[in-house]
Structure formats: C-alpha cells, structure tokens
Amino acid sequence: MHGLQYKECRFVNFASHYPKIMKYILAVLLLCSQFSVAQKISKADKKIIKSLQLHINYLSDDKLEGRRTGSAGEKLAYEYISTQFKNAGITAVNNDDNYVQPFEVNDGKQVSAETGFWVNDHALLLNKDFLPFAFSANSTVQCEVSQSLKEKGEAWFFDLNELLTQNTTNPHFDLNDAIIKTVADFEKRGATAVVVYNSSSIPDKIKFEEKDKTETTRIPVIYLSAEAKAKYLADEIGTNKLKLKVQVDTKKRTGHNVVGYLNNNAATTVILGAHYDHLGYGEDRNSLYAGTTPMIHNGADDNASGTAALIELSKQLKASGNKKNNYLFIAFSGEELGLFGSKFFTEHPLINLSNVNYMINMDMVGRLNDSTRGLTIGGFGTSPAWNQLIDTEHRYFKIKLDSSGTGPSDHTSFYRKDIPVLFFFTGTHSDYHKPSDDADKINYAGQLQLMKYIFNLISKADSREKLAFTKTKEAATTAKNSFKVSLGIMPDYTYSGNGVHVDGVSAGKAAEKAGIKTGDVIIQLGEHKVSDVQAYMSALGKFNKGEATKVKLIRGKEELVLDIVF
C-alpha cells in the first residue's frame, strides 16, 4: 500500500537521478511500514492466525483425501474437530464425550454379488457378459425358452436394433424410457423377465446407472452383450434353459455431523455452523476439474476455512462474557451432496429448536480479496433485528447484503424451521470445486477480521431478547445458476425417490402461480422426465422465459398435470 503511494507521488524520476539515495529511503520506509503493520497485530491475534493455519493445513491435507462424506478422510476430520471442541472446553450435548451425530446418505444403487445369469447351466460373467438395469425388479426366474417365441410365464428377448435404427435422428429419444415402456408392455402380456440385447452396429451406451431413480419395473430386466449373445444364444429357434437372478440394492454411506455445546443455562441458544465435508476425488460428479486423472480436492476455502473459524469462535465464546445465550457449534457433513447433514440435524435436533435464537453459517470465508474486501452477508431479511445489529459501514469490509434466508449452504435448513439466519461468504474464485483449492491461498489476516466481525455481532445481539423471524424471498441453492428461467421451488436434495420433492415454494413465482405446493413431487417438465434434481436442472435449461408448458407431479397418491408459464 505504501509503495503505491510513492508511485503516485512520482518518486520514480527522483530515483533515476539518485538511485542509491532512493534505495536507502525506500528500504527505511519499508521497514517502518512493516513495523507499523506488525504493531496492529496483537499477540492474541497472531495466536489465532497460527491456529487457523494449523486447522486449515490439517483439514486440507492430502491424507484426508478431500473429506468426502462417509470416507476415511471424513472420519479423520470429525475426530480432529471433536478433539478441538473438547480441548476448548466445549462439551458434547449430552456430556458423554460423543460429539458425533451420524446420518445416512442414499448413495444410489449397486449390484449385489448374488446377481447371476446362467444359460444351459453355464454362468455368464457379471459386467462383462451381462448386467442388470438399475431399474430392474429383484427376482429369480427359471425357464426353458426359445428366443423366437414369446410365451406367457417365460423370459422374453428384446432386440434394440429396430428401436435404435428408427430414432437415430430423434434428439428427444430416451432409450431407457423406451426400454421401460417395452418391459411394462411385455409384463402385461405375460413375460416374467426381459433380456435386452443389441444386434445393430449403432452404439447403445447402456451401463448400470447407479444414480438412477426411475420407478422399478415389475419384472427383472438384464442387458446381454453382443459377444455373449453370439456365444451362448446364437440359435434363435432352439430351446435354452435359463436361470436369472437380479439383486439390486440401495447403496448407503454414513455421514457425521460434529456438535459441540456451550451451556450457559440460558433460555435461548445461538447456533454457529460450517460444513467440513468436501469433494474427495470428485466421485459425486460435483467437481469443476476438467482433467481426466483423479485428483484430491482438498477444499481449503470450501470449507476448511469456515470450519477453522468455527473452532476458533468456540474458544472465544467460551472465554467471553456472553452468557445470555447458550452456544451450539455444528460442523456439518453432507453439504456438498445437498445439505444432508444440516437437514438431518433440523429433522433430528439435539436441542429444542423452538429455543434457538438465531443461526450463523460460515462457508468459504478464507479467500477475502485484499483489494475489494468484499463480504457477502446473506439472511439479512430473516429478522428485523439484523438491520440494527449488522454494521454495513464497516471500516475493513465492503458489505454486500442479501435478504434471502435460503442459498447454497446449510443455513437454508434452519431458515426452513423459521429460525433467523446469517450466511457469511467472502466470494467464489477460480479454484472453486477444483483440486487447486489449497491452504497456501488462504487470506488468514482477512479471516481473522471476519471472525472479529462475527464475534462483535454476536456480542451486540447478546443484549437483546430472542430475535423475531421473518420470511424472505427464495434464492438459488446452487452456486451457479445459468438458467434462463426459474420454477420458483426449493428442491429437497435429501429425497431419494423418483422425481424432485418440493421443499418450499417461492411467493409470486411460476410454481406458486401454477398451483405447485410444498410436498409435491415433480416427475416431468414438458416432455422431459424428472427423475432427480440433476434431471430437473437439465430440464429447466431447455426452456426460455415466457414459454408455457405442463408440469406433471405427484401429490399424495394423486397424479396431477398443471399448466405453467416461465
């Protein structure tokens, strides 16, 4: 900063005439400048910065392998956070030294080893000769069949040749959808199983879709490779003895929230939160890394930075005179998968949520830009008290306020329970969701200032009664939204069934105008099937503002079709 000032005063010309003198002056001034800055950083602040560095360096170390929910790296992380809480004098909620709250994440589908296909007592190889479809029913079928015949009570064969040939130029053709419809027709006509194969030269790209959420068929369905078909079932007329067993299971993994409690025996509790999970090697398809070699996503900013701030704020509040609230510190997992951990906590709270005063969430708070010092604070509209408590003319930060109580992080789950929230965020960057989000890029001095800001805010709020809650407009729950249109719903990212479960509806938006309600399950937008959130996002991208279409949804046991205008 001081160097810029000298450049502006045009000392460059002076230096050209007196280089030795100028070098001496600049050296002295640099030393003075460094001394001046050093004076502003107290021993206590230096200690906090060192602690932040230690936390972030550990949490973003390669040995944690990106802290993917349910992984060994996540375990190392939650053990570390638990130890930090304990060392700070922050107890577990039940005073039992167990800081961990486990929860299950539906991780899609997997093929059981019990699955098998036998032709004339010869066992075919799973994943080489055959594979089940993810939407296949689980069942065992034995029969003697001729491929050319379709007799009731037997397995039927289905060649994709004609279907693929007819739809080579059809951009809307969905092969899986066509197979499902054919299987349903075959089942009604008496088939007990369906063996799908492709005799054409047109690639079908069929594979086991572990994230498939299509409704399960009533009979088992397998795909037979062309090589296996030619080897074991070349005779279309002859009779073959078949045995088919399909066992497709739900694949689950366990995530873990870490919860620490500072009990001041107060009537109300303040919740401070930050998610500690990240992307692992990018296995969950949420990485923006363009390379082909799997790499660890260390997530120093996202969100080791928020977790480190959470740990240090727990220490500060433990040592403070702020006793009019209890404090609950939660490090969430499953955030990167869709707020799984925070939603689980709000559905299975360890304290009475009606006594929660407010919630503060810190996510990506480690990359403050020293030039702009921009700080976004979300949730401003969730309580009228924030207008008095939030310092918008801060000497250090340039504050940007967002009124919405929802957004792409864990405070959304608490807003859904009518709890005032604040969301602190120092901005995205080119390393977002990439392996390059590393500890050496963290602005620790800026993070320290943010912690001071939050602590002062908490201290100011400590003198007030329980904060009132107000509803706000809805915001997007993804970091990037390039869609031309918005439906105006909040998807339930933890929903594991077919379709998108509506967790909330924005006032005045297209969904509300069409009559969509919280609790509905959207299964189709226009001609586009909606099996999950990813398919929903893909479908949204097909529409333009002002377009009209129909939305198909399930409400209770009833299927409805509503008109909607974007």
N, C-alpha and C positions, 0 to 999 in steps of 0.2 A: 504493500500500500504506500509506504513511504517512498519507494522507488518510483512509482507512478507520479507522485507529486513533484519529484525533482525533474522528471522528464517534461512535465507540463511547464516548469519554470525555465525550460530551455537552457539547462546547465551543460548540454551537450557541446555547444560552441565553446564554452569556457574550458571544458575538458580537452578540447582539441588543441588549445594553446598551452594548457598547464596539466598535462596528463598525470605527472607524479603527485602534484598537489591534490588533484581531483580524486585520484585513487585513495589518497590518505583520508580526505574528507568523507568520501563515501564509506570507507571502512569504519571510521569512527561513528558515523551516523547509523550504520547497520548494527553495530554493537549496541548503541543506545536504544535503537528500535527494538532489538531482541530483548534487552533488559526491561524495557517498558512493558512489552507483551508478557514477559515472564512474571512481572510484578502483578499482573492481573489474574494470574492463575495461582490460586492458593494451594497449600499442601493438600488440603482436603479434596480440592478439585483434581489435582494430579493423581491422587489415590483412586478417585472414581474413574478417571480416564484409563488408568492402568487396569482396573477391574473390568471395565468394558472391553478392553483389548483382550484380556485373558478369557472372558466369556465367549466373545465372538471368535477368537482364534480356535478355541476348543470346539465350539459347536459347528464351525465351518471347516474343520479339519477333514482330510480325506478319509481318515479311519471311521468316521461316522457315515460315510458313503451317501451323503445328501439327505439324511434324516427322513427317508421315505416312511410314511405311516405304516406301522406294523413290521418294520425291518429291525435288524440287529442294531443299525445306526440310531434308529429312534430310541431303542432301549438305552443305549449309552447316553443319549441326550436327556431322557427323562430321569435317569439316575443322577446325572450331573445337576440338573435343575432342582431335584428333590434335596440333594445334599446342600446346595446353596441356600435353599429356604431354611433347612434345619440349622445350618451354621449361622444364619442371620437371626435365629430365634423365632422364626415363623413356623407355627405348628401345623400339623395336619388338622383337618376339620374335626375329626373325632379323637384327636390327641393320641393316635395309635402309631405314629411314625409312618403311616401309609399315605403318601401324598398322591398316589396314582389312581385315576378313575378310568378303568378300561371301557372300551366300547367296540362294537363290531362294525366292520365296513364290508358291505356286499361288494366283492371284487369280481363279479361276473360269474362265468360258468367254466367248468372243467370236465374233461372226460375221465371217468373212473377207469381204473385198470381192469375192472370186471367186464368192460365192453369188449365184445368179440363178434366175429363173423366167420362161420365155417361153411365151406362148400364141399359136400361129399366127405365130411369129417376132416377136411384139410383146413387148418386155421390160417386165415389171412392176417397180414400184419397191419395193426392199427397205425394210422397216419402215413402209411406207405401204400398199402393196397386199398384201404377204405378208411372212412372217418364218419362219425355221426354228425348231423347238423345240430347246431346249438339249440334249435327249437324243437328237436325230436322228443317224443314221449319216451319215458323209460319203460321198457318191457322186454320180454323174451318171446321169440316166435320161432317155432319149428314147423317145417312143412316140406313137401316134395312138390316142386313146381316145374312147369315148362314156361320159359320166358314169353313165348308167343301167345300164351293163354292168360286170361285174367279171370280166374275162378274165385268165387267167394270163399273166404276163410284162408286165403293164401297170401304170400308176399307178391306184390306186383312190381314189374320193372318199368322204369320211365326214362326214355332216351331224350336228352335235351336237344338233339340235332335240329328237329323241326322248329322248336321254340327259338333257338338262337339264330337260325337262318332267317326267320321271319322278322326278327327285331334288330338286325344288325345296324339299321339306320334310325332306330327309335331312341331318342335321347331320354325319354321318360320310362324306358323299360327297366323294371326291377326284377332281376332273376329270382332272388329269394322269395319275393312276393308271389311270383308266378308258380314257383315250386310249391309253396304253402297252399295256394288255391287248388293246384292239381292233387296234392295229397288229401286235402279235405274232400274233393270230389271222389277220389279213389276209395277213401274210407267209407263214404256214404254208399258206394256201390259194392262194398264187401271186402276190400283189401284189409289185411291185418298188419302189413308193413309195406314200405316202399323202398326199392333200391334204385337210386338215381345214377345214371351214367351219361357220358357224352361221346357219341360216335363221330361227331363232326370234328373238323380241324379248327373251329372257332374256339378260342380260349374262354373258359367259363369262370376262371379265377375263384373257384369255390374253395373255401377254407373254413376251419372251425372258428366262428366269431364269438370269442369269449365274452364280449360286452353286449351281445345280442339280448334284447329284451322283448322279442316277439312272443306272442302267446304260443304256448306249447301245443303242438299237434296232438291229436288223439291217438295216433299210432306211431311207432318208431320209423325214422327215416335216416337212411345212410347214403353216402356217396361212394361209388365204386370207381376206382381209377380205370382208365382205358387199358392200361397194361394188365391189370388184374382181370378185367373183363375178358380180354383176349386170351389170357392164360387159363382161367378157371371156368369161364362161362361162354365159350365161343359158340357152342351149339345152341342155337335159338329154339330148336324144336325139341331136343331131348329133355328128359326129366332129370332134375338135380335135387339132391337133398340139401336143404338149407337150415342153418341154425343162426339166429341173430339175437344178440343181447346188447341193448343200449342202456347205459347208465351215465347220465349227465347230471353232475352235482353242482350245487351252488358253491362257489369259491369265496371264502371269507378270510379276512385278516383282522387282527385286533389292533386298534389304535389306543393311545393312552393320553389323557389329559393329566396335567400335574397341577394340583390345587394346594395352595398354602393359605393359612388363616391367621390373621392378627386380630385376636378377640379383645376388644376394649370394653366389653359388656355394655355396648351401646344398643339403642333401639333399631338403628339402621346400619346398613353395610354398603360400602363402596367396593365395586369390583374393578380391578385393573387386569387387563388381559393382553396377550400377544401369542400368536401361533409360533410354534417352534419347528413344525414339520416343513420339509421341502420336497424336492422332486426326485431324489435318489439319482438314478441314471436316466431319468426321463421315461420310465416304463409306462407311466399312466397317460402318455401322449399329451402332456401339458407343457412340454418344453418348446422353446423357440430356437433351439440349437439346430443348425442346418447340416451339421456333419453327419457322417454315417457310422463313425466309430463311437461306441457308447462311452460317455464321459460322466464323471461325478459332477452333479450340480450342488455346489456347497452352500449356496443361499446365505451368504454373509449378511447382505442387506435384507433379504427376504427369507426368513425373518429372524436370523440370529440377532440382528440389531435390536428389534423390538423385545426379544426375549432377554437380552442383556440389560436393557433399560428396565424391564420388569423386575429382574433380580435386584438391581441397584436401588430402585424405588422402594422395594420391600424393606431393604435395610434402612433407608432414610425415614420411612414412615414408622418403622419400629422404634427408631431413636427420637422421633419428633414428639411434639406436644399435641398432635392432632388426635384427640381421644373421643370426639363426639360421634365418630363412626367406627364400626369395625371395618377391616380391610380384607378382602378376598383376592388373592393373586392366582390367576389361572394361565398356565401355558398350554395352549390348545394344540392338539394334533388333528390331522384330517382336514385342515383348512384348504389345502391345495386341491383336495378332492371335491370340495364343495361345502365347506363349513360343517363337516361331520361332527367334529369334536365339540364346537360351541353349541350346535343344535342339540346334541346329546345331553350336554350339561343343562341346558334350559328345559329339556324334557325330563331330566332326572337330576334335579338340582340337589346339592348337598346342604344348602341352606334354604330358608323360606324366601322365595323371590319377591313376595309382597313387601318384604322389609328392605329390599335393595333400593338404595338412594339413587345411584346412577352407575354407569359403566364407562370406563375409558379403555380404548383399544389402540395399541401401537403396532403398526405394520409398515415395514420399510421406512425406518426413521434414521438410517445411517448414512445417507448419501446427500446430505444438505449441500446445495450449491453455494460456495462461498461468495460468488458474485451476486446472485439474486437473493439468496437466503429465503427462498420461498417455502412456506409451511402451509399445507392444507389442513384445515380442521373441519371434519365432517360432523354431522349431527347437531349443528348449531340450532336448528329449529325444533329439536326434540324436547326442549324445556324453555320457558320464558326466562328462566334464571340465567341461562348462558349469556344472554345479552349484557347482563351486569357483571358477570364473572370473567368473561373472556376479554383479555387485553388485545384489542385489534390494532392498536398503535404501538406495538412493541418496539423497543429500541434496537433489537437484534434481528427479529424476523419480519419478513413481509408476509402478512397473514392473508390467506385466501379462505373464505368461509363457504361451506356447503351446508345447506339447511337439512338435507335429506338424512334420515335415520338409517337408510339402507345403503349398501355398497358392496364392493368386492372383498369383504373381510368379516371377521367374527362379531363385530358389534351389531351386525344385522340380526343375528339370532336373539339378542337381548332386546333390541327395538321391537321385535315381533312379540315380546312379552310385556309391552307397554312400559319399558324402562328407558329413561333418558340416557342418551349415549353421546360420546365424543370419539372421533376417529382421527388419529394423528398420523400424518404421512408427509415425508419430505420429497416425494416425487419419484417417478419412474426414470429409467435410464437405459442405455444400450445393452447393459448386462442383464436386464430383467429376464428371468427364466432361462438363463444360459449358464454354461459351466464357468464363465468368466466372472460371476458374482462372488468375488473373493474378499478376504479380510483386509488386504492391503489397500483397498479402495474406500474404506470406511472413513468418514469425517468424524473422528472421535470428539473433537472440540465442539463441533456443531451438535452432536448427540448430547453432550453434556449440557449445552444451553437448552436443548429441548426438554431434558429431564428437569432442569430448574424451572422452566415454564410450567410443566405439568405439576410439579410439586407445589409451586406457588398458587396455581389454580385450585388444587385440592385444599390447600390451607385456607384460601378465601372461602371456598364452599363449606368448610368445616364449621363455620359460624352460623350457617343457615339451617332452617328447617328442611325436612325432606323435600327434594325438588319435584315440582309438578311436571307431568308428562304431557306432551302434545304430539299429535300425529303430523307427519310431513309427507311431502311428495316422495315417490319412489325413485330410486336411482338404479342404474345397471349394476349387476353383481359380477360382471366380468371386467377385467382391467382394460380391455379394448373392445369398443363397440363400433364397428364399421357398417352396421346395418342402416339401410335407408328407411326402414320402418321399425316400429316397436309395437308389440301387442299390449304391453302395459300389465304384465304379470310378474310375480316373483316365483321362479321355479323352486321346487323343493329338491335340492341336489342330493338329498339322502334317500329319496324314493327309489325303490329297487324294482318296481313293477313295470309293465309296459306303458309307455306314454310319459307325459310330463304332469306331475302333480302340482296344482296351483297352490302356492303357499301364501299368496297375497295378490290383491288386485288394486292397481293404481286408480285413483279417482279421476274421472274425466277422460281416461284413455280408451283405446279401441276395445279392449276386453270388457271393461265395465259397460260401455255402450251396447255391446253385443249381448250382454247378459251373462258373461262368464263369472263364476263365483269361486271364492276360496274353497278348496276341497275338490274341485273338478279335476278330472284327468283328461288332458288333451291328447288325442290319439291321431289326429290328422289335420293338416292345414292345406286347404285346397286339395290338390291331387297328391300331396306329399305326406307319406306316412310319418308319424312322430312316435318313435319307439323309446326315445330318451332325450335328455337335454341337448346332446350333440346333434341329434337328428332335428330337433326343434330349431336350433340355431341355424342349421343348414337350410331348413325350410324357410325361415324368416328372410334369409338372404336372397330368396327368389322373388320377393315382392317389392313393389315400388309404392311410394306414398300416394294415397288416393285410390289405390286398387281395392276392389271388392272381391271377397272370396267367401268360402264357407269353412267353418271350423267344426270338426267332429269331436265330441267329448263324452266321457262317462261321468254321470252324476248319480252317486249311489249305485243302484242296479239298472239305471236307465241310460240308454244311449241317445244323445241329442245332437242335432245338427243346427248350428246357429249361423246367421249371416253376419259378416264382419267387414268393416271398411277401415283400412290402414290410414 
